[in-house]
Amino acid sequence: MKRLSVITFLLMFLTASLAWSQSRKKSFLYIDEQPVEKEEIVRLYKKNLDVITDDKQKDLDNYLDLYITYKLKLAEARELGLDKDTEYLEEISTYRKETTLSYLEESNITETILEDLYQRSKKEVHVSHILINLPAYSYGKDTIKAYEKIKALRERAISGEDFNQLAVENSDDPSAEGSKGDLGFFSTMQMVMPFEEAAYTTPINEISPIIRSNFGYHILKVHGERPAENKLRAAHIMVMKSKDSLTGDKRIQEAYEALQGGKSFSDVVKEYSQDEATKNKGGELEPFGRSDIRLKVFTDNAYSLQEGAYSKPFESDIGWHIVKLIERLPHPTKDEKLEEITKFLSTGRGNRYYDQRIYNRLLAKLEYNLLANAYIEDLLLEIDRKYLMSKVEPIALSKEKNKKMFTLDGQSFYYNDFLEYLSDKVQSATRGMRTPQILENAFEKYRNEKALDSYSNKLYEENQEYAASLDEYNNGVLLFNLMQKQVWGKAANDTIAHKMYYNKNKKEFDLPERWEVAVYSTNDKIKAKAIHEMLESSVEEEEVIKEFNIVPTLEVWSKASDEVRIAYFKTGQSVALIQEGQTYQVVKLQKHMPYEERDFITARNDVVQAYSKAFETQWLSNLREKYKVKLNKRKWRKLKASLL
């Protein structure tokens, strides 16, 4: 991204919004017939006064001249259509989004989210679910069929049918036959966001709304809740699964018999466990909760034990285990839990969670209302996956099919609006992501962008600081692009012009007679005299530096810059003592360089720099001829008087 530190005046003259000064009364200044309100230049002058280091720029007449130059450049940038450039629009859109979100994030919003998650973390919810799966490349009829099925199952569950039996008979979750759809207890930050939200917001013994995920459609039933469990310290013996399951089962039974026979757990671990990471640590694992180990049978066994006890052998998907409970750890303090939550929010899933909470806050401010709850099923009858995954020609639905999707801040958005948005975008999707999920993700992005635009427009009209921030950045990027394309790039790359400029101004690029000197500076006259004596006595410079702890600066003097000081060396001296105010300088001549003519190749860098400056000067002169500038001197004198 381009930044705005290219030249000083770009930072100085970044205009605030004219939305704050719409008066059409006679102005003190007109640029190309457009009035400039005095409030604008007054605000900018006062804003930048403290950061202006050049006294000339503090002079109001000089400041006005620079300001006019700035306004002329903006006029030229817009005349050339640079404000319509795609790259420019994308850059300012990104900045606008970041700035708008920063205004939305009130000082306590992060604390609010942390507190909400902390309160959720205090309890666990017991949930069952039913999944109706969808193939990754599902289409309209597939989606409708799956949606109607989950909808019918939800109605049956609400009417009183046994939820777990419905899961056994209908759920596409592979584990449903054995688990009856029961997910057990879980807490915050353990499931995907739709699950967590439904689990924590659905009343106990009731059925959740239909949830979409990357797998398909879900409904949940919340059975109950309990205080969050403590984490455990535990050790284990594990025998890995292999083709010969009898051998593995026999090995874990032998380990169990050894424990029953009185051998210590750590000794049995060394002899039988195949977990190399814990084998030499007595089998001890890192402290864990149910969400930390994705083997339900393992955590169920661990949590069922008393401290110091070990389990009977049991089998999991990855092997055979014996687990020993060492201790139940105390619950973390609030500060410890908040630190854990903060780490979660820094992860990819946590970031998405945080962003959605921000947007939920924004949607509430703008009175968002989703009207077409079945938009996915409706739209997948009209478009396919290709419409989502590539740029295509937009389709327009008939009046009957073009439903109103949602309202936001009093504005209505229809299916056709969303379809046009989709046609120009390429959606992202992980491998195997179902088409309905891709569409839902795209919708959330579209809705959030519209919400952000709406909120940004409100801020721009109502908040002067926000409007100024946007305009400053937008105009700064616009001027950078203008100068890069019209001045810097052209001036730097025109080699023919460089040679012509050199031929016309050869003498400018010759090097004058010069003296390379080493300068020792000090405020101590006695020390300066001592340094002078040592250098005159041809003492090595390293010894002088060591003796007085003064490192000399290397400088190049010429008649143009140091005519008085170089007079010392014209008399044949090689060391001089010069007093300037309270400072003493001991100067040793290092090298004398005579006048030197330079050809184009040798002087090229200086030629390009000088030509670029001359090119910009002429370009600015052309701008002043192209755009008419009219200054009311009487009003300007009055305005200046008010600022002095």
C-alpha positions in Angstrom: 0.0 0.0 0.0 1.2 3.5 -0.8 1.9 5.7 2.2 1.6 9.4 2.5 5.1 10.4 3.5 6.4 11.0 0.0 6.8 14.7 0.2 6.1 17.1 3.1 3.2 19.1 1.6 1.2 15.9 0.9 0.9 15.5 4.6 0.4 19.1 5.3 -2.4 19.8 2.8 -4.8 16.9 3.1 -8.2 18.4 2.9 -11.1 17.9 5.3 -14.5 17.3 3.9 -16.4 20.1 2.3 -19.5 18.5 3.6 -18.8 20.6 6.7 -18.9 23.9 4.8 -21.6 24.0 2.3 -22.3 27.7 2.3 -22.4 29.1 -1.2 -21.7 32.7 -0.2 -18.8 34.5 -1.9 -15.5 32.9 -1.1 -12.1 34.5 -0.7 -10.7 32.0 -3.2 -11.9 30.3 -6.4 -10.1 27.5 -8.2 -11.4 26.7 -11.6 -14.7 28.5 -10.7 -15.1 26.3 -7.6 -15.2 28.2 -4.2 -12.9 27.3 -1.4 -14.5 28.0 2.0 -12.3 29.8 4.5 -13.2 27.2 7.2 -11.2 24.6 5.3 -7.9 26.4 5.1 -8.3 27.8 8.6 -8.8 24.3 10.0 -5.9 22.9 8.0 -3.5 25.7 8.9 -4.3 25.4 12.6 -4.1 21.6 12.5 -0.7 21.6 10.8 0.9 24.7 12.5 2.7 22.6 15.2 4.2 20.2 12.7 5.4 22.8 10.2 9.2 23.2 10.7 9.8 25.6 7.8 9.2 29.2 8.9 8.3 30.1 5.3 5.4 27.7 5.4 4.1 29.3 8.6 3.9 32.6 6.7 0.3 32.7 5.6 1.0 34.0 2.0 3.4 31.1 1.4 1.0 28.7 3.0 -1.8 29.9 0.7 0.5 29.4 -2.3 1.2 25.8 -1.3 -2.4 25.2 -0.6 -3.4 26.5 -4.0 -0.8 24.2 -5.5 -2.3 21.3 -3.6 -5.9 22.1 -4.8 -4.6 22.4 -8.4 -3.1 18.9 -8.2 -6.4 17.5 -6.9 -8.2 19.1 -9.7 -5.8 17.6 -12.2 -6.0 14.1 -10.7 -9.8 14.2 -11.0 -9.5 15.6 -14.5 -7.4 12.6 -15.5 -9.8 10.2 -13.9 -7.4 8.9 -11.3 -10.1 8.9 -8.7 -11.9 6.2 -10.8 -8.9 3.9 -11.0 -9.6 0.4 -9.7 -6.5 0.1 -7.6 -7.1 3.5 -6.0 -10.7 2.6 -5.2 -9.7 -0.7 -3.7 -7.1 1.0 -1.5 -9.3 3.7 -0.2 -12.1 1.1 0.4 -9.8 -0.9 2.6 -8.8 2.2 4.6 -12.4 3.2 4.9 -13.4 -0.3 6.2 -10.5 -0.3 8.8 -11.3 3.3 9.9 -15.1 2.6 10.2 -14.5 -0.5 12.2 -12.2 1.4 14.5 -15.0 3.9 15.2 -17.4 1.1 15.7 -15.2 -0.6 18.2 -16.1 1.4 21.2 -13.6 1.5 24.0 -15.2 -1.3 25.9 -16.3 -3.7 23.1 -13.3 -6.0 23.4 -13.8 -6.1 27.2 -17.5 -6.9 26.5 -16.7 -9.8 24.2 -14.1 -11.1 26.7 -16.6 -10.9 29.5 -19.3 -12.6 27.5 -16.9 -15.5 26.7 -15.7 -15.7 30.3 -19.3 -16.0 31.5 -20.0 -18.7 29.0 -16.9 -20.5 30.0 -18.3 -21.0 33.5 -20.8 -23.5 32.3 -21.2 -26.4 29.9 -24.3 -27.3 27.9 -25.5 -30.8 27.1 -26.6 -31.1 23.5 -27.8 -33.6 20.9 -27.9 -32.9 17.2 -29.3 -34.2 13.9 -27.3 -33.7 10.7 -28.7 -33.9 7.2 -25.7 -34.1 5.0 -25.1 -32.5 1.6 -22.6 -33.5 -1.1 -20.0 -30.8 -1.6 -21.2 -30.1 -5.2 -24.9 -29.9 -4.2 -27.4 -28.1 -6.4 -30.8 -26.5 -6.0 -32.9 -29.7 -5.8 -30.4 -31.4 -3.5 -30.5 -28.4 -1.2 -34.3 -28.1 -1.2 -34.6 -31.8 -0.5 -32.2 -31.6 2.5 -33.7 -28.5 3.8 -37.2 -29.9 3.7 -36.1 -33.0 5.4 -34.4 -31.1 8.3 -37.4 -28.8 8.5 -39.8 -31.8 8.8 -37.6 -33.4 11.5 -37.5 -30.2 13.5 -41.3 -30.0 13.4 -41.5 -33.6 14.5 -39.1 -32.9 17.4 -41.1 -29.8 18.4 -44.3 -31.8 18.4 -42.8 -34.2 21.0 -41.2 -37.1 19.2 -38.1 -38.5 20.9 -35.1 -36.4 19.6 -32.5 -39.1 20.1 -34.6 -41.7 18.3 -35.0 -39.2 15.4 -31.2 -38.9 15.3 -30.7 -42.7 15.2 -33.2 -43.1 12.3 -32.4 -39.9 10.3 -29.1 -38.3 11.1 -26.2 -38.5 8.6 -23.7 -38.2 11.4 -21.8 -41.5 11.2 -21.7 -41.8 15.0 -25.4 -41.2 15.5 -26.4 -44.9 15.6 -24.2 -45.4 18.7 -24.4 -42.0 20.3 -28.1 -41.3 19.4 -26.9 -37.9 18.3 -25.7 -37.0 21.8 -22.7 -34.7 21.7 -22.4 -34.7 25.5 -21.4 -31.5 27.4 -19.2 -28.8 25.9 -18.3 -25.2 26.6 -17.5 -22.1 24.7 -14.7 -22.0 22.1 -15.0 -25.8 21.5 -17.5 -26.0 18.6 -18.0 -24.0 15.4 -19.8 -20.7 15.9 -23.3 -21.7 14.7 -23.3 -24.6 17.1 -22.1 -22.6 20.1 -24.6 -19.8 19.5 -27.5 -22.2 19.1 -26.4 -24.3 22.2 -26.1 -21.3 24.5 -29.2 -19.4 23.3 -31.7 -22.3 22.9 -33.7 -22.9 26.1 -33.3 -26.2 27.8 -35.5 -29.0 26.4 -36.2 -26.9 23.3 -35.1 -27.3 19.6 -32.8 -24.8 18.0 -33.5 -23.1 14.6 -32.0 -24.8 11.6 -28.2 -24.3 11.4 -26.1 -24.5 8.3 -22.5 -25.7 8.4 -19.9 -27.0 6.0 -21.5 -30.4 6.3 -25.1 -29.6 5.8 -28.1 -28.8 7.9 -28.4 -29.3 11.7 -30.9 -29.0 14.5 -29.9 -29.1 18.2 -31.7 -30.1 21.3 -30.4 -28.7 24.6 -30.8 -31.2 27.4 -29.3 -29.2 30.3 -26.3 -27.4 31.6 -23.7 -27.7 34.4 -20.8 -25.8 35.9 -17.6 -26.2 33.8 -15.4 -29.1 34.7 -11.9 -28.8 36.0 -9.0 -29.7 33.8 -7.1 -32.9 34.6 -3.5 -34.0 35.2 -3.4 -37.6 34.0 -1.0 -40.2 32.8 -1.6 -43.0 30.3 -0.4 -46.2 28.8 -1.1 -46.5 25.1 -0.7 -49.4 22.6 -1.0 -48.2 19.0 -3.4 -49.9 16.6 -1.9 -52.2 14.0 -3.0 -54.8 11.5 -2.8 -57.4 14.2 -5.5 -56.2 16.7 -5.1 -59.3 18.8 -1.5 -58.4 19.6 -2.5 -54.9 20.7 -5.3 -56.1 22.8 -3.0 -58.7 24.4 -0.3 -56.1 25.2 -2.7 -53.7 26.9 -4.1 -56.6 29.0 -0.6 -57.6 30.0 0.0 -54.0 31.1 -3.2 -54.0 33.2 -2.2 -57.3 34.8 1.2 -55.8 35.7 -0.5 -52.9 37.4 -2.9 -55.2 39.2 0.2 -57.2 40.3 1.6 -54.2 42.1 4.0 -52.7 39.6 4.2 -48.9 39.6 2.4 -47.1 36.9 5.6 -45.4 35.6 7.4 -48.8 35.4 4.5 -50.3 33.4 4.6 -47.2 31.1 8.2 -47.8 30.3 7.7 -51.4 29.6 4.4 -51.4 27.6 3.4 -47.9 26.4 4.0 -47.0 22.7 3.5 -43.2 23.2 7.1 -42.0 22.7 6.2 -38.5 23.8 5.2 -39.5 27.3 7.0 -42.8 27.8 10.0 -41.3 29.7 7.7 -39.0 31.8 5.7 -41.7 33.5 3.1 -41.4 30.8 2.0 -38.0 32.0 0.1 -35.8 29.6 -0.2 -32.0 29.5 -3.2 -30.8 31.6 -6.3 -31.2 29.5 -10.1 -30.7 29.4 -12.6 -32.5 27.2 -12.0 -30.1 24.3 -8.2 -30.6 24.3 -8.3 -34.4 23.5 -10.6 -35.3 20.6 -11.2 -38.9 21.9 -14.5 -38.9 23.8 -13.9 -42.4 25.1 -10.6 -41.3 26.6 -11.8 -38.2 28.3 -15.0 -40.0 29.5 -12.8 -42.6 31.2 -10.4 -40.0 32.6 -13.2 -37.8 34.1 -14.9 -40.9 35.7 -11.8 -41.7 37.9 -11.0 -40.7 41.4 -7.6 -39.1 42.0 -4.9 -41.7 42.1 -7.0 -44.4 40.4 -6.5 -45.9 37.0 -9.0 -47.3 34.5 -9.5 -50.7 33.0 -8.1 -51.1 29.4 -10.4 -49.5 26.8 -10.2 -49.2 23.0 -10.3 -46.0 20.9 -10.0 -45.3 17.2 -6.2 -45.0 17.5 -5.4 -47.8 20.0 -5.8 -49.2 23.5 -5.4 -47.2 26.6 -5.2 -47.3 30.4 -5.5 -43.8 32.0 -4.6 -42.8 35.5 -6.0 -39.6 37.1 -3.3 -37.7 39.0 -5.3 -34.7 40.1 -8.2 -32.4 39.2 -6.7 -29.0 38.7 -8.4 -26.0 40.4 -10.5 -23.7 38.1 -8.3 -21.0 36.6 -8.7 -17.5 38.0 -10.6 -14.9 36.0 -7.3 -13.4 34.8 -6.0 -16.7 33.7 -9.2 -17.5 31.9 -9.3 -14.2 30.1 -5.7 -14.7 29.0 -6.8 -18.1 27.5 -9.7 -16.4 25.8 -7.5 -13.7 24.4 -5.2 -16.3 22.9 -8.3 -17.9 21.3 -9.4 -14.6 19.8 -5.9 -14.4 18.1 -6.5 -17.6 16.2 -8.2 -17.8 12.8 -11.5 -19.1 14.3 -11.3 -16.6 17.2 -10.8 -13.7 14.8 -13.9 -14.7 12.9 -15.8 -15.0 16.1 -14.6 -11.5 17.2 -15.4 -10.0 13.8 -18.9 -11.4 13.8 -19.5 -10.0 17.3 -18.5 -6.6 15.9 -20.8 -6.9 12.9 -23.6 -8.2 15.1 -23.3 -4.9 17.1 -23.3 -3.0 13.9 -26.4 -4.8 12.5 -28.2 -4.1 15.7 -27.4 -0.4 15.4 -28.8 -0.4 11.8 -32.0 -2.4 12.6 -31.1 -5.2 10.3 -34.0 -7.6 9.5 -33.6 -10.8 7.4 -36.8 -11.3 5.4 -35.9 -14.3 3.2 -34.9 -17.0 5.6 -34.8 -19.6 2.8 -32.6 -17.5 0.5 -30.1 -20.3 0.1 -32.7 -22.8 -1.1 -34.3 -20.2 -3.4 -31.1 -19.1 -5.0 -29.6 -22.5 -5.5 -32.5 -23.3 -7.8 -31.3 -20.4 -10.0 -27.5 -20.5 -9.8 -24.8 -23.2 -9.6 -21.5 -23.5 -7.9 -19.8 -21.9 -10.9 -21.7 -18.7 -10.3 -20.1 -18.6 -6.9 -16.6 -19.6 -7.8 -15.9 -17.5 -10.9 -16.8 -14.1 -12.4 -19.8 -14.5 -14.7 -22.5 -12.4 -16.3 -25.1 -11.5 -13.7 -28.6 -13.1 -14.0 -31.7 -11.1 -13.2 -34.7 -12.9 -11.7 -38.2 -12.1 -12.7 -40.3 -9.8 -10.6 -42.1 -12.8 -9.0 -38.8 -14.5 -8.0 -36.9 -11.4 -7.0 -37.7 -11.5 -3.3 -36.8 -8.9 -0.8 -33.8 -10.4 1.1 -33.4 -8.0 4.0 -33.7 -4.5 5.2 -30.9 -2.4 6.6 -31.2 1.1 8.0 -34.4 1.6 6.2 -33.1 0.3 2.8 -34.3 -2.8 1.1 -32.0 -5.3 -0.6 -33.4 -7.9 -3.1 -32.2 -11.2 -4.6 -31.1 -9.5 -7.8 -28.9 -7.1 -5.8 -27.1 -10.0 -4.2 -26.8 -11.9 -7.5 -25.2 -9.0 -9.2 -22.7 -8.8 -6.3 -21.9 -12.5 -6.6 -21.4 -12.3 -10.4 -18.4 -10.0 -10.0 -16.8 -11.9 -7.1 -14.9 -15.2 -6.7 -15.7 -16.8 -3.4 -13.2 -18.7 -1.3 -13.9 -22.2 -0.1 -12.0 -24.9 1.7 -11.7 -28.3 0.2 -15.0 -30.2 0.3 -17.0 -27.1 1.4 -20.7 -27.5 0.5 -22.2 -25.1 -2.0 -24.9 -23.9 0.5 -22.1 -23.0 3.0 -20.2 -21.1 0.3 -23.4 -19.2 -0.5 -24.1 -18.4 3.1 -20.6 -17.2 3.7 -20.9 -14.9 0.6 -24.2 -13.6 1.9 -22.7 -12.7 5.3 -19.9 -10.9 3.6 -22.3 -9.0 1.3 -24.6 -8.1 4.2 -21.6 -7.0 6.4 -20.2 -4.8 3.5 -23.6 -3.1 3.1 -23.8 -2.6 6.8 -20.3 -1.1 6.9 -21.1 1.2 3.9 -24.3 2.4 5.6 -22.6 3.1 8.9 -19.7 4.8 7.1 -22.1 7.1 5.3 -23.8 8.0 8.6 -20.4 8.7 10.2 -19.3 10.8 7.3 -22.3 13.0 7.6 -22.3 13.3 11.4 -18.7 13.0 12.5 -16.3 15.7 11.4 -13.2 13.9 12.6 -14.2 10.7 10.7 -14.9 12.7 7.5 -11.6 14.5 7.7 -9.7 11.3 8.3 -11.2 9.7 5.2 -10.7 12.7 3.0 -7.1 13.2 4.1 -6.2 9.6 3.3 -8.2 9.5 0.0 -6.7 12.8 -1.3 -3.2 11.8 -0.1 -3.3 8.6 -2.1 -4.8 10.4 -5.1 -1.9 13.0 -5.1 0.7 10.2 -4.7 -0.7 8.4 -7.8 -0.8 11.7 -9.7 2.8 12.6 -8.9 4.0 9.1 -9.6 2.3 8.9 -13.0 2.6 12.5 -14.2 5.9 13.7 -12.7 8.2 11.3 -10.9 7.8 8.4 -13.3 8.1 10.5 -16.4 11.0 12.6 -15.1 12.9 9.6 -13.9 12.6 7.5 -17.0 13.1 10.0 -19.9 16.8 9.3 -20.7 16.7 11.5 -23.8 15.5 14.5 -21.7 18.2 13.7 -19.1 20.9 14.0 -21.8 19.5 17.1 -23.3 19.3 18.7 -19.8 22.9 17.7 -19.1 24.1 19.2 -22.4 22.4 22.5 -21.6 23.7 22.7 -18.0 27.0 20.9 -18.1 28.7 23.3 -15.7 26.1 22.6 -13.0 27.3 19.1 -12.7 31.1 19.6 -12.5 32.6 19.1 -9.1 34.3 22.2 -7.6 37.6 22.2 -5.8 37.0 20.4 -2.5 38.7 19.6 0.8 37.9 16.4 2.7 38.4 17.0 6.4 38.1 15.3 9.8 36.4 17.6 12.4 36.8 17.2 16.2 34.2 19.2 18.1 34.3 20.2 21.8 33.2 23.0 24.1 36.4 22.7 26.1 39.0 25.2 24.8 41.9 23.5 26.6 40.9 20.1 25.2 40.7 21.6 21.7 44.2 23.0 22.0 45.6 19.7 23.2 43.9 17.8 20.3 45.4 20.5 17.9 48.9 20.0 19.3 48.7 16.2 19.0 47.5 16.3 15.4 50.1 18.8 14.5 52.7 16.5 16.0 51.5 13.7 13.7 50.1 11.6 16.5 47.9 8.8 15.0 44.2 9.7 14.9 43.3 6.4 16.8 45.4 7.7 19.8 43.7 11.1 19.7 40.3 9.4 19.7 41.3 7.1 22.6 42.8 9.9 24.6 39.9 12.4 24.4 37.0 10.0 23.5 36.0 12.3 20.6 35.2 10.6 17.2 35.7 13.1 14.4 33.1 13.6 11.7 34.2 13.5 8.0 33.1 16.4 5.9 33.7 17.8 2.4 34.2 21.6 2.2 34.1 23.7 -0.9 34.2 27.5 -1.7 30.4 27.5 -2.1 29.8 26.2 1.4 32.9 26.8 3.5 34.9 29.6 1.8 36.0 31.2 5.1 37.1 27.9 6.7 39.0 26.5 3.7 41.2 29.6 3.8 43.2 27.9 6.6 44.3 25.2 4.3 45.2 27.5 1.3 48.1 28.7 3.4 49.5 25.2 3.5 48.2 24.2 7.0 47.0 20.7 7.5 45.5 21.2 11.0 43.4 24.2 12.0 41.7 25.3 15.3 38.4 27.2 14.6 36.1 28.7 17.1 32.4 29.0 16.3 30.4 30.5 19.2 31.0 28.3 22.2 32.2 25.4 20.1 35.8 24.7 19.1 36.6 22.6 16.1 39.9 21.0 15.4 40.0 20.3 11.7 42.5 18.0 10.0 42.9 18.0 6.2 42.5 14.5 4.9 42.5 15.0 1.2 42.5 17.9 -1.4 40.4 17.3 -4.5 40.8 19.7 -7.5 38.1 20.9 -9.8 36.7 18.0 -11.8 34.6 18.0 -15.0 32.0 15.2 -15.1 30.5 13.5 -18.2 26.9 12.5 -18.4 27.5 8.9 -17.1 29.4 10.1 -14.0 26.9 12.8 -13.2 23.8 10.9 -14.1 22.2 10.6 -10.6 22.6 14.4 -10.0 21.3 15.0 -13.6 18.1 13.0 -13.0 17.5 14.7 -9.7 18.0 18.2 -11.1 15.9 17.4 -14.2 13.1 16.0 -12.1 13.0 19.2 -10.0 12.9 21.3 -13.2 10.3 19.1 -14.7 8.0 19.4 -11.7 8.4 23.1 -11.6 7.4 23.4 -15.3 4.5 21.0 -14.7 3.2 23.1 -11.8 3.5 26.2 -14.0 1.4 24.5 -16.6 -1.3 23.6 -14.0 -1.5 27.3 -13.0 -2.1 28.2 -16.6 -4.7 25.4 -17.1 -6.8 26.1 -14.1 -8.0 29.6 -13.3 -7.2 30.8 -9.8 -9.1 33.9 -8.4 -8.1 35.4 -5.1 -10.2 38.1 -3.4 -7.3 40.0 -1.8 -9.4 42.1 0.6 -11.1 39.0 2.0 -7.7 37.2 2.2 -6.2 40.1 4.2 -9.2 40.0 6.6 -8.8 36.2 7.0 -5.0 36.5 7.6 -5.7 39.1 10.3 -8.0 36.7 12.1 -5.2 34.1 12.2 -2.4 36.3 13.4 
